[in-house]
Amino acid sequence: MLRLPPLIRLRAFAAAARRLSFKSAAEELGVMPTAVCHRIHLLGEYCGQRLFWRQPRPLSLTAAGQQLFPMLHQGFNQFAEALGALSEDKTVTGIRVTTTSALAARWLLPKLPFWRQAHPDISLDIISTYDVLDLSAGGADVAIRYARTRPTDGMACELFHDTFHVVGSPSLVGGHPKLVQPAELADFPRIEIGRPPRDAEAPSWQRREREAMVTYHNVPRLADTVSLGFKE
């Protein structure tokens, strides 16, 4: 029979390779980051090769780590499927749903009474966080997330689209309902949500100008005088 290294070393390596972070792997496993580093170091000694490059940042897999991770990841998934198939109790008693704090508060929580009425025997555990949890690792059962493309690592369906509008307080633009013309926007202070500069699809004033120029002439240049409202 082949001699295998301890399971805790394999789990530490799989978690760190999946997240490319010793700290995140430690949080997943419920141990200190130093414990993850030590277990991976011992696994590297067992394999006779280094498994991660730590400098320069960010963390990355060596060639040996890249060879080991897919097989180990597939193996753990097969273990989970086999153990699930052997389980005698197939009754679902609770579902863990992860989503952003804003969506949980404004959209999901108000719908809980309808869920209790339709499924009184199945509880919902709502995990509101901006961190993207790994469903394959058991962090949650269902994730509700913003995405521009359909995820390919599991079943997914589209719930709705976001729609963005330029709006202003009546105390700023006047109390009578009216449409403000694009050129008039230059007369008002403007704010927007802080997004990474590399995010070309963010609903920013730069994007608004770019798309408006496709249809309209004499689009006012407003992006250079925008104040940053807040960061997500």
SULMOLIN-V987369 format. One record per helix or strand of 2 or more residues. SS is the DSSP state (H for helix, E for strand). FROM is the first residue (numbers start at 1). LEN is the number of residues. If there is no record, write none. Layout:
SS:FROM:LEN
SS:FROM:LEN
This chain:
H:7:13
H:22:8
H:33:15
E:52:2
E:60:2
H:63:24
E:94:6
H:101:18
E:123:6
H:135:3
E:142:3
H:170:4
H:182:6
E:191:4
H:205:11
H:223:3
E:227:5
